[in-house]
Amino acid sequence: MLGENHLLTTDFPEFGDMIKTLSEQDAHFKQENSRYTLLDKEIRELELSNTPISDEEMHKLKHDRSVLKDSLYGQLKQMLV
C-alpha cells in the first residue's frame, strides 16, 4: 500500500521497549535506525506526492530500506538470546 508507515515500532510493536533502549544505549543501532527512519520517510513522501522517480530508483530505495530493516531486526532478535 502506498504511503504506508514502516517504522520499526509500527512493524514490530512487540520490540517497542527494546527499540527504545537500544536507540538510547547502542550507537550503531541508533545510527542504523535513524537511517532506516529517514529512508522510510523519503519513500513514503515520494509515493504520496507522486514525485517523478524511475522504477529503478524506487526499487533501490525500497531494497536499501529492506536491507536495513533486516539488519535491525537481526539485532533485536539477538537481544532475545
PDB file of N, CA, C and O in Angstrom:
ATOM      1  N   MET A   1       0.840  -1.176   0.000  1.00  0.00           N
ATOM      2  CA  MET A   1       0.000   0.000   0.000  1.00  0.00           C
ATOM      3  C   MET A   1       0.891   1.248   0.000  1.00  0.00           C
ATOM      4  O   MET A   1       1.856   1.329   0.760  1.00  0.00           O
ATOM      5  N   LEU A   2       0.566   2.188  -0.834  1.00  0.00           N
ATOM      6  CA  LEU A   2       1.368   3.396  -0.953  1.00  0.00           C
ATOM      7  C   LEU A   2       1.246   4.275   0.285  1.00  0.00           C
ATOM      8  O   LEU A   2       0.171   4.404   0.871  1.00  0.00           O
ATOM      9  N   GLY A   3       2.360   4.869   0.666  1.00  0.00           N
ATOM     10  CA  GLY A   3       2.363   5.794   1.786  1.00  0.00           C
ATOM     11  C   GLY A   3       2.284   5.141   3.154  1.00  0.00           C
ATOM     12  O   GLY A   3       2.057   5.820   4.156  1.00  0.00           O
ATOM     13  N   GLU A   4       2.469   3.845   3.202  1.00  0.00           N
ATOM     14  CA  GLU A   4       2.378   3.122   4.472  1.00  0.00           C
ATOM     15  C   GLU A   4       3.615   3.378   5.329  1.00  0.00           C
ATOM     16  O   GLU A   4       4.737   3.405   4.825  1.00  0.00           O
ATOM     17  N   ASN A   5       3.397   3.563   6.615  1.00  0.00           N
ATOM     18  CA  ASN A   5       4.474   3.806   7.562  1.00  0.00           C
ATOM     19  C   ASN A   5       5.096   2.467   7.962  1.00  0.00           C
ATOM     20  O   ASN A   5       4.398   1.560   8.416  1.00  0.00           O
ATOM     21  N   HIS A   6       6.416   2.353   7.788  1.00  0.00           N
ATOM     22  CA  HIS A   6       7.114   1.111   8.119  1.00  0.00           C
ATOM     23  C   HIS A   6       8.145   1.313   9.234  1.00  0.00           C
ATOM     24  O   HIS A   6       9.177   0.643   9.242  1.00  0.00           O
ATOM     25  N   LEU A   7       7.883   2.215  10.160  1.00  0.00           N
ATOM     26  CA  LEU A   7       8.797   2.392  11.274  1.00  0.00           C
ATOM     27  C   LEU A   7       8.939   1.078  12.032  1.00  0.00           C
ATOM     28  O   LEU A   7       8.009   0.272  12.059  1.00  0.00           O
ATOM     29  N   LEU A   8      10.084   0.863  12.641  1.00  0.00           N
ATOM     30  CA  LEU A   8      10.303  -0.374  13.386  1.00  0.00           C
ATOM     31  C   LEU A   8       9.250  -0.578  14.462  1.00  0.00           C
ATOM     32  O   LEU A   8       8.761  -1.692  14.650  1.00  0.00           O
ATOM     33  N   THR A   9       8.904   0.474  15.157  1.00  0.00           N
ATOM     34  CA  THR A   9       7.926   0.345  16.233  1.00  0.00           C
ATOM     35  C   THR A   9       6.529   0.048  15.694  1.00  0.00           C
ATOM     36  O   THR A   9       5.686  -0.474  16.424  1.00  0.00           O
ATOM     37  N   THR A  10       6.277   0.368  14.442  1.00  0.00           N
ATOM     38  CA  THR A  10       4.993   0.054  13.808  1.00  0.00           C
ATOM     39  C   THR A  10       4.985  -1.399  13.348  1.00  0.00           C
ATOM     40  O   THR A  10       4.016  -2.124  13.570  1.00  0.00           O
ATOM     41  N   ASP A  11       6.067  -1.814  12.711  1.00  0.00           N
ATOM     42  CA  ASP A  11       6.136  -3.174  12.168  1.00  0.00           C
ATOM     43  C   ASP A  11       6.448  -4.226  13.226  1.00  0.00           C
ATOM     44  O   ASP A  11       6.067  -5.387  13.075  1.00  0.00           O
ATOM     45  N   PHE A  12       7.130  -3.835  14.285  1.00  0.00           N
ATOM     46  CA  PHE A  12       7.496  -4.768  15.355  1.00  0.00           C
ATOM     47  C   PHE A  12       7.107  -4.193  16.722  1.00  0.00           C
ATOM     48  O   PHE A  12       7.981  -3.913  17.543  1.00  0.00           O
ATOM     49  N   PRO A  13       5.811  -4.017  16.971  1.00  0.00           N
ATOM     50  CA  PRO A  13       5.399  -3.403  18.242  1.00  0.00           C
ATOM     51  C   PRO A  13       5.840  -4.206  19.458  1.00  0.00           C
ATOM     52  O   PRO A  13       5.996  -3.651  20.545  1.00  0.00           O
ATOM     53  N   GLU A  14       6.041  -5.504  19.283  1.00  0.00           N
ATOM     54  CA  GLU A  14       6.471  -6.343  20.411  1.00  0.00           C
ATOM     55  C   GLU A  14       7.891  -6.011  20.861  1.00  0.00           C
ATOM     56  O   GLU A  14       8.298  -6.398  21.957  1.00  0.00           O
ATOM     57  N   PHE A  15       8.646  -5.300  20.029  1.00  0.00           N
ATOM     58  CA  PHE A  15      10.015  -4.900  20.366  1.00  0.00           C
ATOM     59  C   PHE A  15      10.098  -3.420  20.746  1.00  0.00           C
ATOM     60  O   PHE A  15      11.197  -2.873  20.827  1.00  0.00           O
ATOM     61  N   GLY A  16       8.973  -2.771  20.978  1.00  0.00           N
ATOM     62  CA  GLY A  16       8.956  -1.326  21.233  1.00  0.00           C
ATOM     63  C   GLY A  16       9.913  -0.883  22.331  1.00  0.00           C
ATOM     64  O   GLY A  16      10.684   0.058  22.141  1.00  0.00           O
ATOM     65  N   ASP A  17       9.871  -1.555  23.479  1.00  0.00           N
ATOM     66  CA  ASP A  17      10.756  -1.176  24.586  1.00  0.00           C
ATOM     67  C   ASP A  17      12.220  -1.428  24.239  1.00  0.00           C
ATOM     68  O   ASP A  17      13.096  -0.630  24.577  1.00  0.00           O
ATOM     69  N   MET A  18      12.472  -2.536  23.566  1.00  0.00           N
ATOM     70  CA  MET A  18      13.847  -2.877  23.189  1.00  0.00           C
ATOM     71  C   MET A  18      14.391  -1.882  22.160  1.00  0.00           C
ATOM     72  O   MET A  18      15.561  -1.504  22.225  1.00  0.00           O
ATOM     73  N   ILE A  19      13.561  -1.463  21.225  1.00  0.00           N
ATOM     74  CA  ILE A  19      13.983  -0.478  20.221  1.00  0.00           C
ATOM     75  C   ILE A  19      14.362   0.825  20.910  1.00  0.00           C
ATOM     76  O   ILE A  19      15.376   1.439  20.580  1.00  0.00           O
ATOM     77  N   LYS A  20      13.542   1.241  21.866  1.00  0.00           N
ATOM     78  CA  LYS A  20      13.821   2.473  22.607  1.00  0.00           C
ATOM     79  C   LYS A  20      15.133   2.349  23.390  1.00  0.00           C
ATOM     80  O   LYS A  20      15.965   3.255  23.359  1.00  0.00           O
ATOM     81  N   THR A  21      15.311   1.240  24.082  1.00  0.00           N
ATOM     82  CA  THR A  21      16.514   1.026  24.879  1.00  0.00           C
ATOM     83  C   THR A  21      17.765   0.990  24.005  1.00  0.00           C
ATOM     84  O   THR A  21      18.760   1.648  24.307  1.00  0.00           O
ATOM     85  N   LEU A  22      17.708   0.218  22.924  1.00  0.00           N
ATOM     86  CA  LEU A  22      18.875   0.128  22.039  1.00  0.00           C
ATOM     87  C   LEU A  22      19.186   1.473  21.389  1.00  0.00           C
ATOM     88  O   LEU A  22      20.354   1.815  21.200  1.00  0.00           O
ATOM     89  N   SER A  23      18.164   2.226  21.051  1.00  0.00           N
ATOM     90  CA  SER A  23      18.384   3.544  20.446  1.00  0.00           C
ATOM     91  C   SER A  23      19.070   4.497  21.420  1.00  0.00           C
ATOM     92  O   SER A  23      19.780   5.415  21.007  1.00  0.00           O
ATOM     93  N   GLU A  24      18.856   4.274  22.703  1.00  0.00           N
ATOM     94  CA  GLU A  24      19.488   5.113  23.725  1.00  0.00           C
ATOM     95  C   GLU A  24      20.888   4.628  24.094  1.00  0.00           C
ATOM     96  O   GLU A  24      21.743   5.436  24.456  1.00  0.00           O
ATOM     97  N   GLN A  25      21.136   3.306  24.006  1.00  0.00           N
ATOM     98  CA  GLN A  25      22.371   2.741  24.545  1.00  0.00           C
ATOM     99  C   GLN A  25      23.353   2.212  23.503  1.00  0.00           C
ATOM    100  O   GLN A  25      24.523   1.999  23.821  1.00  0.00           O
ATOM    101  N   ASP A  26      22.908   1.996  22.275  1.00  0.00           N
ATOM    102  CA  ASP A  26      23.765   1.392  21.258  1.00  0.00           C
ATOM    103  C   ASP A  26      23.882   2.351  20.073  1.00  0.00           C
ATOM    104  O   ASP A  26      22.936   2.529  19.306  1.00  0.00           O
ATOM    105  N   ALA A  27      25.062   2.967  19.938  1.00  0.00           N
ATOM    106  CA  ALA A  27      25.268   3.985  18.904  1.00  0.00           C
ATOM    107  C   ALA A  27      25.062   3.422  17.496  1.00  0.00           C
ATOM    108  O   ALA A  27      24.492   4.097  16.638  1.00  0.00           O
ATOM    109  N   HIS A  28      25.519   2.196  17.254  1.00  0.00           N
ATOM    110  CA  HIS A  28      25.364   1.588  15.925  1.00  0.00           C
ATOM    111  C   HIS A  28      23.884   1.357  15.611  1.00  0.00           C
ATOM    112  O   HIS A  28      23.426   1.686  14.517  1.00  0.00           O
ATOM    113  N   PHE A  29      23.143   0.800  16.554  1.00  0.00           N
ATOM    114  CA  PHE A  29      21.707   0.573  16.353  1.00  0.00           C
ATOM    115  C   PHE A  29      21.006   1.915  16.123  1.00  0.00           C
ATOM    116  O   PHE A  29      20.167   2.034  15.230  1.00  0.00           O
ATOM    117  N   LYS A  30      21.344   2.910  16.918  1.00  0.00           N
ATOM    118  CA  LYS A  30      20.720   4.228  16.790  1.00  0.00           C
ATOM    119  C   LYS A  30      20.981   4.812  15.402  1.00  0.00           C
ATOM    120  O   LYS A  30      20.072   5.361  14.779  1.00  0.00           O
ATOM    121  N   GLN A  31      22.212   4.696  14.917  1.00  0.00           N
ATOM    122  CA  GLN A  31      22.561   5.230  13.603  1.00  0.00           C
ATOM    123  C   GLN A  31      21.796   4.498  12.492  1.00  0.00           C
ATOM    124  O   GLN A  31      21.252   5.135  11.589  1.00  0.00           O
ATOM    125  N   GLU A  32      21.756   3.166  12.558  1.00  0.00           N
ATOM    126  CA  GLU A  32      21.039   2.396  11.543  1.00  0.00           C
ATOM    127  C   GLU A  32      19.540   2.667  11.605  1.00  0.00           C
ATOM    128  O   GLU A  32      18.889   2.772  10.565  1.00  0.00           O
ATOM    129  N   ASN A  33      18.989   2.780  12.796  1.00  0.00           N
ATOM    130  CA  ASN A  33      17.568   3.066  12.939  1.00  0.00           C
ATOM    131  C   ASN A  33      17.244   4.452  12.390  1.00  0.00           C
ATOM    132  O   ASN A  33      16.196   4.637  11.771  1.00  0.00           O
ATOM    133  N   SER A  34      18.110   5.412  12.603  1.00  0.00           N
ATOM    134  CA  SER A  34      17.907   6.758  12.063  1.00  0.00           C
ATOM    135  C   SER A  34      17.937   6.736  10.537  1.00  0.00           C
ATOM    136  O   SER A  34      17.103   7.364   9.885  1.00  0.00           O
ATOM    137  N   ARG A  35      18.896   6.014   9.974  1.00  0.00           N
ATOM    138  CA  ARG A  35      18.969   5.893   8.508  1.00  0.00           C
ATOM    139  C   ARG A  35      17.714   5.221   7.967  1.00  0.00           C
ATOM    140  O   ARG A  35      17.158   5.646   6.954  1.00  0.00           O
ATOM    141  N   TYR A  36      17.274   4.171   8.650  1.00  0.00           N
ATOM    142  CA  TYR A  36      16.076   3.445   8.234  1.00  0.00           C
ATOM    143  C   TYR A  36      14.849   4.367   8.277  1.00  0.00           C
ATOM    144  O   TYR A  36      14.054   4.395   7.338  1.00  0.00           O
ATOM    145  N   THR A  37      14.707   5.108   9.359  1.00  0.00           N
ATOM    146  CA  THR A  37      13.567   6.003   9.536  1.00  0.00           C
ATOM    147  C   THR A  37      13.544   7.078   8.451  1.00  0.00           C
ATOM    148  O   THR A  37      12.489   7.364   7.884  1.00  0.00           O
ATOM    149  N   LEU A  38      14.697   7.671   8.162  1.00  0.00           N
ATOM    150  CA  LEU A  38      14.774   8.701   7.121  1.00  0.00           C
ATOM    151  C   LEU A  38      14.464   8.123   5.742  1.00  0.00           C
ATOM    152  O   LEU A  38      13.778   8.757   4.940  1.00  0.00           O
ATOM    153  N   LEU A  39      14.963   6.938   5.473  1.00  0.00           N
ATOM    154  CA  LEU A  39      14.707   6.289   4.190  1.00  0.00           C
ATOM    155  C   LEU A  39      13.227   5.953   4.044  1.00  0.00           C
ATOM    156  O   LEU A  39      12.649   6.156   2.976  1.00  0.00           O
ATOM    157  N   ASP A  40      12.617   5.447   5.097  1.00  0.00           N
ATOM    158  CA  ASP A  40      11.188   5.142   5.071  1.00  0.00           C
ATOM    159  C   ASP A  40      10.378   6.406   4.813  1.00  0.00           C
ATOM    160  O   ASP A  40       9.422   6.390   4.037  1.00  0.00           O
ATOM    161  N   LYS A  41      10.761   7.499   5.465  1.00  0.00           N
ATOM    162  CA  LYS A  41      10.068   8.773   5.275  1.00  0.00           C
ATOM    163  C   LYS A  41      10.216   9.257   3.834  1.00  0.00           C
ATOM    164  O   LYS A  41       9.249   9.730   3.237  1.00  0.00           O
ATOM    165  N   GLU A  42      11.409   9.142   3.279  1.00  0.00           N
ATOM    166  CA  GLU A  42      11.646   9.566   1.898  1.00  0.00           C
ATOM    167  C   GLU A  42      10.765   8.771   0.933  1.00  0.00           C
ATOM    168  O   GLU A  42      10.135   9.346   0.045  1.00  0.00           O
ATOM    169  N   ILE A  43      10.724   7.462   1.107  1.00  0.00           N
ATOM    170  CA  ILE A  43       9.914   6.611   0.237  1.00  0.00           C
ATOM    171  C   ILE A  43       8.436   6.990   0.353  1.00  0.00           C
ATOM    172  O   ILE A  43       7.749   7.132  -0.658  1.00  0.00           O
ATOM    173  N   ARG A  44       7.953   7.151   1.574  1.00  0.00           N
ATOM    174  CA  ARG A  44       6.554   7.497   1.800  1.00  0.00           C
ATOM    175  C   ARG A  44       6.205   8.831   1.145  1.00  0.00           C
ATOM    176  O   ARG A  44       5.156   8.958   0.513  1.00  0.00           O
ATOM    177  N   GLU A  45       7.077   9.821   1.294  1.00  0.00           N
ATOM    178  CA  GLU A  45       6.827  11.135   0.706  1.00  0.00           C
ATOM    179  C   GLU A  45       6.821  11.065  -0.825  1.00  0.00           C
ATOM    180  O   GLU A  45       5.991  11.698  -1.477  1.00  0.00           O
ATOM    181  N   LEU A  46       7.748  10.295  -1.390  1.00  0.00           N
ATOM    182  CA  LEU A  46       7.770  10.135  -2.844  1.00  0.00           C
ATOM    183  C   LEU A  46       6.487   9.472  -3.336  1.00  0.00           C
ATOM    184  O   LEU A  46       5.921   9.884  -4.349  1.00  0.00           O
ATOM    185  N   GLU A  47       6.030   8.455  -2.627  1.00  0.00           N
ATOM    186  CA  GLU A  47       4.803   7.754  -3.026  1.00  0.00           C
ATOM    187  C   GLU A  47       3.580   8.666  -2.934  1.00  0.00           C
ATOM    188  O   GLU A  47       2.734   8.664  -3.829  1.00  0.00           O
ATOM    189  N   LEU A  48       3.489   9.427  -1.879  1.00  0.00           N
ATOM    190  CA  LEU A  48       2.306  10.258  -1.662  1.00  0.00           C
ATOM    191  C   LEU A  48       2.270  11.504  -2.530  1.00  0.00           C
ATOM    192  O   LEU A  48       1.192  12.001  -2.858  1.00  0.00           O
ATOM    193  N   SER A  49       3.430  12.012  -2.904  1.00  0.00           N
ATOM    194  CA  SER A  49       3.469  13.248  -3.694  1.00  0.00           C
ATOM    195  C   SER A  49       3.542  12.980  -5.196  1.00  0.00           C
ATOM    196  O   SER A  49       3.537  13.912  -6.000  1.00  0.00           O
ATOM    197  N   ASN A  50       3.610  11.705  -5.568  1.00  0.00           N
ATOM    198  CA  ASN A  50       3.756  11.348  -6.986  1.00  0.00           C
ATOM    199  C   ASN A  50       4.944  12.050  -7.629  1.00  0.00           C
ATOM    200  O   ASN A  50       4.895  12.421  -8.802  1.00  0.00           O
ATOM    201  N   THR A  51       6.000  12.229  -6.862  1.00  0.00           N
ATOM    202  CA  THR A  51       7.212  12.840  -7.375  1.00  0.00           C
ATOM    203  C   THR A  51       7.814  11.931  -8.434  1.00  0.00           C
ATOM    204  O   THR A  51       7.944  10.726  -8.221  1.00  0.00           O
ATOM    205  N   PRO A  52       8.181  12.505  -9.577  1.00  0.00           N
ATOM    206  CA  PRO A  52       8.752  11.660 -10.636  1.00  0.00           C
ATOM    207  C   PRO A  52      10.060  11.006 -10.185  1.00  0.00           C
ATOM    208  O   PRO A  52      11.012  11.682  -9.793  1.00  0.00           O
ATOM    209  N   ILE A  53      10.078   9.712 -10.250  1.00  0.00           N
ATOM    210  CA  ILE A  53      11.274   8.934  -9.929  1.00  0.00           C
ATOM    211  C   ILE A  53      11.154   7.648 -10.734  1.00  0.00           C
ATOM    212  O   ILE A  53      10.061   7.104 -10.894  1.00  0.00           O
ATOM    213  N   SER A  54      12.260   7.179 -11.228  1.00  0.00           N
ATOM    214  CA  SER A  54      12.208   5.968 -12.051  1.00  0.00           C
ATOM    215  C   SER A  54      11.889   4.752 -11.179  1.00  0.00           C
ATOM    216  O   SER A  54      12.126   4.747  -9.971  1.00  0.00           O
ATOM    217  N   ASP A  55      11.352   3.736 -11.822  1.00  0.00           N
ATOM    218  CA  ASP A  55      11.067   2.496 -11.108  1.00  0.00           C
ATOM    219  C   ASP A  55      12.342   1.910 -10.512  1.00  0.00           C
ATOM    220  O   ASP A  55      12.320   1.356  -9.413  1.00  0.00           O
ATOM    221  N   GLU A  56      13.450   2.032 -11.235  1.00  0.00           N
ATOM    222  CA  GLU A  56      14.723   1.508 -10.752  1.00  0.00           C
ATOM    223  C   GLU A  56      15.182   2.231  -9.496  1.00  0.00           C
ATOM    224  O   GLU A  56      15.678   1.612  -8.555  1.00  0.00           O
ATOM    225  N   GLU A  57      15.012   3.555  -9.490  1.00  0.00           N
ATOM    226  CA  GLU A  57      15.394   4.333  -8.308  1.00  0.00           C
ATOM    227  C   GLU A  57      14.522   3.971  -7.098  1.00  0.00           C
ATOM    228  O   GLU A  57      15.025   3.826  -5.984  1.00  0.00           O
ATOM    229  N   MET A  58      13.221   3.827  -7.328  1.00  0.00           N
ATOM    230  CA  MET A  58      12.319   3.462  -6.233  1.00  0.00           C
ATOM    231  C   MET A  58      12.648   2.060  -5.730  1.00  0.00           C
ATOM    232  O   MET A  58      12.647   1.808  -4.526  1.00  0.00           O
ATOM    233  N   HIS A  59      12.925   1.161  -6.654  1.00  0.00           N
ATOM    234  CA  HIS A  59      13.283  -0.202  -6.261  1.00  0.00           C
ATOM    235  C   HIS A  59      14.537  -0.192  -5.385  1.00  0.00           C
ATOM    236  O   HIS A  59      14.601  -0.909  -4.386  1.00  0.00           O
ATOM    237  N   LYS A  60      15.535   0.619  -5.757  1.00  0.00           N
ATOM    238  CA  LYS A  60      16.772   0.700  -4.977  1.00  0.00           C
ATOM    239  C   LYS A  60      16.491   1.239  -3.575  1.00  0.00           C
ATOM    240  O   LYS A  60      17.007   0.709  -2.591  1.00  0.00           O
ATOM    241  N   LEU A  61      15.679   2.285  -3.482  1.00  0.00           N
ATOM    242  CA  LEU A  61      15.344   2.834  -2.167  1.00  0.00           C
ATOM    243  C   LEU A  61      14.658   1.785  -1.298  1.00  0.00           C
ATOM    244  O   LEU A  61      14.990   1.631  -0.123  1.00  0.00           O
ATOM    245  N   LYS A  62      13.707   1.070  -1.876  1.00  0.00           N
ATOM    246  CA  LYS A  62      12.979   0.050  -1.113  1.00  0.00           C
ATOM    247  C   LYS A  62      13.887  -1.124  -0.754  1.00  0.00           C
ATOM    248  O   LYS A  62      13.758  -1.712   0.319  1.00  0.00           O
ATOM    249  N   HIS A  63      14.802  -1.457  -1.655  1.00  0.00           N
ATOM    250  CA  HIS A  63      15.763  -2.522  -1.359  1.00  0.00           C
ATOM    251  C   HIS A  63      16.653  -2.111  -0.181  1.00  0.00           C
ATOM    252  O   HIS A  63      16.865  -2.888   0.750  1.00  0.00           O
ATOM    253  N   ASP A  64      17.166  -0.883  -0.238  1.00  0.00           N
ATOM    254  CA  ASP A  64      18.027  -0.387   0.840  1.00  0.00           C
ATOM    255  C   ASP A  64      17.279  -0.373   2.171  1.00  0.00           C
ATOM    256  O   ASP A  64      17.843  -0.722   3.208  1.00  0.00           O
ATOM    257  N   ARG A  65      16.012   0.029   2.141  1.00  0.00           N
ATOM    258  CA  ARG A  65      15.198   0.020   3.365  1.00  0.00           C
ATOM    259  C   ARG A  65      15.046  -1.405   3.891  1.00  0.00           C
ATOM    260  O   ARG A  65      15.134  -1.640   5.097  1.00  0.00           O
ATOM    261  N   SER A  66      14.822  -2.341   2.997  1.00  0.00           N
ATOM    262  CA  SER A  66      14.652  -3.740   3.388  1.00  0.00           C
ATOM    263  C   SER A  66      15.925  -4.307   4.013  1.00  0.00           C
ATOM    264  O   SER A  66      15.862  -5.032   5.006  1.00  0.00           O
ATOM    265  N   VAL A  67      17.068  -3.981   3.438  1.00  0.00           N
ATOM    266  CA  VAL A  67      18.348  -4.452   3.973  1.00  0.00           C
ATOM    267  C   VAL A  67      18.561  -3.899   5.382  1.00  0.00           C
ATOM    268  O   VAL A  67      18.968  -4.629   6.286  1.00  0.00           O
ATOM    269  N   LEU A  68      18.287  -2.618   5.561  1.00  0.00           N
ATOM    270  CA  LEU A  68      18.427  -2.008   6.885  1.00  0.00           C
ATOM    271  C   LEU A  68      17.454  -2.634   7.883  1.00  0.00           C
ATOM    272  O   LEU A  68      17.823  -2.906   9.026  1.00  0.00           O
ATOM    273  N   LYS A  69      16.235  -2.857   7.458  1.00  0.00           N
ATOM    274  CA  LYS A  69      15.224  -3.445   8.340  1.00  0.00           C
ATOM    275  C   LYS A  69      15.641  -4.846   8.773  1.00  0.00           C
ATOM    276  O   LYS A  69      15.494  -5.205   9.941  1.00  0.00           O
ATOM    277  N   ASP A  70      16.161  -5.637   7.836  1.00  0.00           N
ATOM    278  CA  ASP A  70      16.630  -6.981   8.174  1.00  0.00           C
ATOM    279  C   ASP A  70      17.763  -6.932   9.187  1.00  0.00           C
ATOM    280  O   ASP A  70      17.805  -7.730  10.123  1.00  0.00           O
ATOM    281  N   SER A  71      18.680  -5.992   8.995  1.00  0.00           N
ATOM    282  CA  SER A  71      19.801  -5.848   9.921  1.00  0.00           C
ATOM    283  C   SER A  71      19.310  -5.461  11.315  1.00  0.00           C
ATOM    284  O   SER A  71      19.738  -6.041  12.313  1.00  0.00           O
ATOM    285  N   LEU A  72      18.418  -4.489  11.376  1.00  0.00           N
ATOM    286  CA  LEU A  72      17.884  -4.047  12.664  1.00  0.00           C
ATOM    287  C   LEU A  72      17.088  -5.164  13.342  1.00  0.00           C
ATOM    288  O   LEU A  72      17.207  -5.360  14.551  1.00  0.00           O
ATOM    289  N   TYR A  73      16.290  -5.885  12.583  1.00  0.00           N
ATOM    290  CA  TYR A  73      15.521  -6.993  13.140  1.00  0.00           C
ATOM    291  C   TYR A  73      16.462  -8.065  13.688  1.00  0.00           C
ATOM    292  O   TYR A  73      16.215  -8.628  14.755  1.00  0.00           O
ATOM    293  N   GLY A  74      17.529  -8.341  12.963  1.00  0.00           N
ATOM    294  CA  GLY A  74      18.519  -9.310  13.434  1.00  0.00           C
ATOM    295  C   GLY A  74      19.124  -8.892  14.764  1.00  0.00           C
ATOM    296  O   GLY A  74      19.326  -9.722  15.651  1.00  0.00           O
ATOM    297  N   GLN A  75      19.410  -7.610  14.900  1.00  0.00           N
ATOM    298  CA  GLN A  75      19.963  -7.121  16.164  1.00  0.00           C
ATOM    299  C   GLN A  75      18.957  -7.250  17.297  1.00  0.00           C
ATOM    300  O   GLN A  75      19.324  -7.577  18.425  1.00  0.00           O
ATOM    301  N   LEU A  76      17.687  -6.994  16.997  1.00  0.00           N
ATOM    302  CA  LEU A  76      16.645  -7.150  18.015  1.00  0.00           C
ATOM    303  C   LEU A  76      16.508  -8.606  18.432  1.00  0.00           C
ATOM    304  O   LEU A  76      16.390  -8.899  19.621  1.00  0.00           O
ATOM    305  N   LYS A  77      16.523  -9.520  17.469  1.00  0.00           N
ATOM    306  CA  LYS A  77      16.396 -10.937  17.766  1.00  0.00           C
ATOM    307  C   LYS A  77      17.580 -11.440  18.597  1.00  0.00           C
ATOM    308  O   LYS A  77      17.404 -12.293  19.467  1.00  0.00           O
ATOM    309  N   GLN A  78      18.783 -10.919  18.334  1.00  0.00           N
ATOM    310  CA  GLN A  78      19.961 -11.320  19.093  1.00  0.00           C
ATOM    311  C   GLN A  78      19.831 -10.946  20.560  1.00  0.00           C
ATOM    312  O   GLN A  78      20.371 -11.630  21.429  1.00  0.00           O
ATOM    313  N   MET A  79      19.122  -9.872  20.836  1.00  0.00           N
ATOM    314  CA  MET A  79      18.952  -9.427  22.223  1.00  0.00           C
ATOM    315  C   MET A  79      18.074 -10.408  23.008  1.00  0.00           C
ATOM    316  O   MET A  79      18.117 -10.431  24.239  1.00  0.00           O
ATOM    317  N   LEU A  80      17.292 -11.203  22.311  1.00  0.00           N
ATOM    318  CA  LEU A  80      16.425 -12.166  22.987  1.00  0.00           C
ATOM    319  C   LEU A  80      17.164 -13.437  23.394  1.00  0.00           C
ATOM    320  O   LEU A  80      16.688 -14.203  24.232  1.00  0.00           O
ATOM    321  N   VAL A  81      18.338 -13.652  22.790  1.00  0.00           N
ATOM    322  CA  VAL A  81      19.084 -14.885  23.056  1.00  0.00           C
ATOM    323  C   VAL A  81      19.839 -14.786  24.349  1.00  0.00           C
ATOM    324  O   VAL A  81      20.526 -15.731  24.737  1.00  0.00           O
TER     325      VAL A  81
END
